[in-house]
C-alpha cells in the first residue's frame, strides 16, 4: 500500500516498517523506546518516548542522533538531524501512531 503524505509517499512494510519514496526506511519500536532510521547503509537508533497512560509518543526536537558503526564518526549536521526527526514523525503518523514532535 502506497499513500501520499504531504510531499512524500510512504509504503507499509511488515512489522511496523515504513518505506519512503525519499530513500529512507523507519522501523517503529515506539513502545520499546526507539525507532530505527535507515538511509542506504546508514542506520541510527533514535530514542522516542511513549507517554504513560496515553496512546501518544513524543519525539523530542533536541534528540541527538548518531549513525551506528561503521558510520558512527560521521557528524550529522543540525539541519539533517531535524529532517530525520521530521521523517520519523511523518512515518509514524502514516502508521497511525499518535505522535508529537516536541
C-alpha positions, 0 to 999 in steps of 0.5 A: 500500500502506497499513500501520499503524505504531504510531499512524500509517499510512504509504503507499509512494510511488515512489522511496523516498517515504513518505506519512503519514496525519499530513500529512507526506511523507519522501523517503529519500536515506539513502545520499546523506546526507539525507532530505527532510521535507515538511509542506504547503509546508514542506520541510527537508533533514535530514542522516542518516548511513549507517554504513560497512560496515553496512546501518544509518543513524543519525539523530542526536537533536541534528540541527538542522533548518531549513525551506528558503526561503521558510520558512527564518526560521521557528524550529522549536521543540525539541519539533517538531524531535524529532517530525520526527526521530521521523517520519523514523525511523518512515518509514524503518523502514516502508521497511525501512531499518535505522535508529537514532535516536541 
